[in-house]
Amino acid sequence: MKPEDDMNIILVGKHHGKSRVLAINNSLVVGLFFCVFSMLVAAGWAGYQFAVERAETREPTNSELVAEWQRKLAKQKSELAGIEENVQQQVDALTLRLGEIQGRLLRLDALGQRFVESGLVASDEFNFDQPAAVGGPEDVLAGDSFSAPELTRMIEEMERKIEDREQQLRLLDQLASSQRLEDELYLEGRPITWGWLSSRYGYRSDPFTGKRTWHAGVDLAGKDGSDIISVAGGVVTYAGERYGYGNLVEIDHGDGLVSRYAHCKTVKVQVGDVVQKGQVVALMGSTGRSTGPHVHFEVIRNGKSENPETYIKRASR
């Protein structure tokens, strides 16, 4: 090894002034340099990583905190808007169902009112224009508001009850209507509001000839122009003048039953009119073959005359 390639390091002792010479060659110097350089690079990389970690874990600034809270607030607003929309949809659905229930209740009230008017129930017991009377002592515990699911269940239960009541009331209404129809078509009573029996049904002495003739009805005398009423509900099949009868009204009551009202001064109905029991169909007069104001009243079943007194007496039973 050449002397110029070596490096001498003189070490001076601390005591006694003695010195010592340490010879180092160039290869060793290069090795030490790279070793120190590697250590510096490693230390620098470790410092960089430490700085990055510190930067990631450092406390955020005020602007960053505000931005984060704004993002959270916007998210909460979005969630709240979704909840409000869902709640509004539920309210709209409940409102629609309540409207349907109100309509059904109005129909039930109408049916109930018809029962009151028909006399099936006492009007002083059921007043369908007013809500039902309820009450009771106040609960000592505080009341809780109903939740949407609870209200939905209550509405569903109410709908089931209303449907059941509707079926029952419809059946009762059909029975009542049938009964009213039977009562309406039940022929009874006198065809006048005031007057007396002036000629009976059967054979009699003819008022014009004095001969024995058949009288197919009864005569009920009264005041000229007084009311002639239908003894049952039905349809007018004849309304006009007929030979011998004068002005005549004929009413078909169904089941082969027909009533006739003759010698009328004025006819108040037309063919095809639907009349009710007790309705005025004509005024008493003396048209046709008549000796004075009266109504000739006939009852015909299946084309054969029957004694009208049988039907007149029904009203007194």
C-alpha positions in Angstrom: 0.0 0.0 0.0 1.3 3.5 -1.0 1.9 6.1 1.7 -0.2 8.7 -0.2 -3.2 6.5 0.0 -3.2 6.5 3.8 -4.6 9.1 6.2 -3.0 9.7 9.6 -5.1 10.8 12.6 -3.1 12.2 15.5 -4.8 11.6 18.9 -3.5 13.9 21.6 -3.9 12.6 25.2 -5.5 14.7 27.8 -2.9 14.2 30.4 1.0 14.2 30.2 0.9 15.7 26.6 1.4 12.4 25.0 0.1 11.9 21.4 -0.8 8.9 19.3 -0.9 8.5 15.5 -3.8 6.4 13.9 -3.4 5.5 10.3 -6.6 5.1 8.2 -6.7 4.2 4.5 -9.1 5.7 1.9 -11.4 2.6 1.6 -12.2 2.8 5.3 -13.1 6.5 4.9 -15.5 5.8 2.0 -17.2 3.1 4.0 -17.6 5.3 7.0 -19.0 8.0 4.7 -21.7 5.8 3.2 -22.6 4.4 6.6 -23.1 7.9 7.9 -25.0 9.0 4.8 -27.3 6.0 5.1 -28.0 6.8 8.7 -28.8 10.4 7.7 -31.2 9.2 5.0 -32.9 6.8 7.3 -33.2 9.5 10.0 -34.6 11.9 7.4 -37.3 9.4 6.1 -38.3 8.6 9.7 -38.6 12.4 10.4 -40.8 12.7 7.2 -43.1 9.9 8.3 -43.3 11.3 11.8 -44.2 14.7 10.3 -46.9 13.2 8.1 -48.5 11.3 11.0 -48.4 14.5 13.1 -50.1 16.3 10.2 -52.8 13.7 10.0 -53.4 13.7 13.7 -53.1 17.4 14.3 -56.0 19.4 15.7 -58.2 20.8 12.9 -58.4 24.5 12.4 -61.6 26.6 13.0 -62.4 26.8 9.3 -62.2 23.0 9.1 -64.4 22.6 12.1 -67.0 24.9 10.6 -66.9 23.0 7.3 -67.3 19.7 9.0 -70.3 20.9 11.1 -71.9 22.4 7.9 -71.6 19.0 6.2 -73.2 17.3 9.2 -75.9 19.9 9.4 -76.7 19.5 5.7 -76.9 15.7 6.1 -79.3 16.1 9.1 -81.4 18.6 7.1 -81.7 16.1 4.3 -82.6 13.3 6.7 -85.2 15.5 8.4 -86.7 16.5 5.1 -87.1 12.8 4.3 -88.8 12.1 7.6 -91.1 15.1 7.1 -92.1 13.9 3.6 -92.8 10.4 5.0 -94.9 11.8 7.8 -96.8 14.0 5.4 -97.5 11.0 3.2 -98.8 9.1 6.2 -101.0 12.1 7.2 -102.3 12.4 3.7 -103.2 8.7 3.6 -104.9 8.9 7.0 -106.8 12.1 5.9 -108.0 10.3 2.8 -109.3 7.3 4.8 -111.0 9.6 7.3 -112.8 11.3 4.4 -114.0 8.0 3.2 -115.2 7.1 6.7 -117.0 10.5 7.0 -118.8 9.7 3.7 -119.9 6.3 5.0 -121.0 7.8 8.3 -123.2 10.3 6.4 -124.8 7.3 4.6 -125.4 5.6 7.9 -126.9 8.8 9.3 -129.2 9.0 6.3 -130.3 5.4 6.9 -130.8 6.1 10.6 -132.9 9.2 9.8 -135.1 7.1 7.4 -135.7 4.7 10.2 -136.7 7.6 12.5 -139.0 9.0 9.8 -140.5 5.5 9.2 -141.3 5.1 12.9 -139.1 2.0 13.3 -137.1 3.8 16.0 -138.2 6.6 18.3 -137.0 10.1 17.3 -136.5 11.1 20.9 -134.2 8.2 21.5 -132.0 8.6 18.4 -131.0 12.0 17.1 -128.8 11.5 14.1 -128.1 15.2 13.7 -126.2 15.3 17.0 -123.1 13.3 18.1 -123.6 10.6 20.7 -123.5 11.7 24.3 -120.4 10.4 26.1 -118.5 11.3 29.3 -116.8 10.0 32.5 -114.5 11.1 35.3 -111.1 12.6 34.4 -108.2 10.2 34.5 -105.7 11.0 37.2 -102.8 9.9 34.9 -101.6 12.2 32.1 -102.8 11.2 28.7 -100.5 10.1 25.9 -100.8 11.1 22.2 -101.6 8.3 19.8 -98.8 7.2 17.4 -99.4 6.9 13.7 -99.4 3.1 13.8 -102.0 3.2 16.7 -104.2 5.6 14.7 -103.9 3.4 11.7 -105.1 0.4 13.7 -107.9 2.4 15.2 -109.1 3.5 11.8 -108.9 0.0 10.5 -111.0 -1.3 13.4 -113.5 1.6 12.9 -113.8 0.7 9.2 -114.6 -2.9 10.0 -117.3 -1.9 12.5 -118.8 0.6 10.0 -118.9 -2.1 7.3 -120.6 -4.5 9.7 -123.2 -1.8 10.7 -123.7 -0.9 7.0 -124.6 -4.5 6.2 -127.0 -4.7 9.1 -128.6 -1.3 8.3 -128.9 -2.2 4.6 -130.7 -5.4 5.6 -133.0 -3.5 8.0 -133.6 -0.9 5.3 -134.6 -3.6 2.8 -137.0 -5.1 5.4 -138.4 -1.7 6.2 -138.8 -0.8 2.5 -140.5 -4.1 1.9 -142.8 -3.5 4.9 -143.5 0.0 3.7 -144.3 -1.2 0.2 -146.7 -3.8 1.6 -148.3 -1.2 3.8 -148.5 1.1 0.8 -150.1 -1.5 -1.5 -152.4 -2.8 1.2 -155.8 -1.5 0.1 -157.8 -0.2 3.0 -159.9 2.7 4.2 -162.4 5.1 2.5 -161.6 7.0 -0.7 -162.9 10.2 0.8 -161.9 12.4 3.8 -165.5 13.3 4.6 -168.9 11.8 3.6 -171.2 8.9 4.1 -172.2 5.6 2.5 -175.2 6.3 0.2 -175.4 3.0 -1.7 -174.1 -0.5 -0.9 -172.5 -3.1 -3.1 -174.8 -5.7 -4.7 -178.4 -5.6 -6.1 -180.3 -2.4 -5.6 -183.1 -0.4 -7.1 -181.8 1.7 -10.0 -182.0 5.4 -9.1 -183.1 6.3 -12.6 -185.4 3.4 -13.7 -186.4 1.9 -10.3 -185.6 -1.6 -11.6 -183.5 -4.2 -9.7 -180.0 -3.9 -11.0 -176.5 -4.9 -10.0 -174.3 -2.3 -8.3 -170.6 -3.2 -8.7 -169.3 -0.8 -6.1 -170.4 1.5 -3.3 -171.4 5.1 -3.4 -170.0 7.6 -0.9 -171.8 11.0 -0.9 -170.2 14.2 0.2 -169.6 17.8 -0.5 -169.1 18.9 -4.1 -165.4 19.5 -4.7 -164.1 17.6 -1.7 -161.0 15.4 -2.0 -161.1 11.9 -3.4 -158.0 9.9 -2.2 -156.3 6.7 -3.3 -156.9 3.8 -0.9 -153.4 2.3 -1.7 -150.3 3.1 -3.7 -150.2 2.2 -7.3 -150.0 3.4 -10.9 -152.8 5.3 -12.7 -154.0 3.3 -15.7 -157.0 5.5 -16.6 -157.8 9.2 -16.1 -160.6 10.7 -18.1 -164.2 10.4 -19.1 -165.9 7.0 -19.5 -169.5 6.3 -20.4 -171.8 6.0 -17.3 -168.8 6.7 -15.0 -168.3 10.3 -15.9 -164.8 11.4 -15.1 -163.0 8.2 -13.9 -159.7 7.5 -12.3 -158.5 3.8 -12.3 -155.4 2.7 -10.3 -153.5 -0.6 -10.6 -152.2 -1.7 -7.2 -150.4 -4.8 -8.4 -151.2 -8.5 -7.8 -154.3 -8.2 -9.9 -155.9 -5.5 -7.7 -157.5 -2.4 -9.2 -159.5 0.4 -7.7 -161.9 2.9 -9.5 -163.1 6.3 -8.5 -166.0 7.6 -10.7 -168.3 10.7 -11.2 -165.3 13.0 -10.4 -165.7 16.8 -10.8 -162.0 17.2 -11.6 -159.2 14.6 -12.2 -155.9 15.5 -10.5 -153.7 12.7 -12.0 -152.6 11.4 -15.4 -152.1 8.0 -16.8 -148.7 6.6 -15.8 -148.5 8.6 -12.5 -147.3 6.8 -9.5 -149.6 7.6 -6.5 -149.2 7.0 -2.8 -151.8 5.9 -0.3 -153.9 8.9 0.8 -152.9 11.0 -2.2 -155.6 13.2 -3.7 -156.4 11.9 -7.2 -159.6 13.8 -7.9 -162.3 16.1 -6.6 -165.9 14.9 -5.8 -168.5 15.8 -8.4 -171.6 14.5 -10.2 -170.5 13.8 -13.8 -171.8 10.9 -15.8 -174.9 8.9 -14.6 -175.3 10.5 -11.2 -177.9 12.2 -9.1 -175.6 14.3 -6.9 -172.1 14.8 -5.6 -170.6 11.4 -4.7 -167.8 9.0 -5.6 -168.6 5.6 -7.0 -165.9 3.3 -5.6 -165.1 -0.1 -7.0 -162.5 -2.8 -6.2 -161.6 -5.3 -8.9 -159.4 -8.3 -8.4 -158.3 -10.3 -11.4 -161.1 -8.8 -13.5 -163.9 -9.6 -11.0 -165.5 -7.0 -8.7 -165.3 -7.4 -4.9 -167.2 -5.7 -2.2 -165.4 -2.5 -1.4 -166.8 -2.5 2.1 -164.4 -5.3 3.0 -161.4 -3.1 2.3 -163.1 0.0 3.9 -163.5 -2.0 7.2 -159.9 -3.0 7.2 -158.9 0.5 8.4 -161.0 0.1 11.6 -159.3 -3.2 12.7 
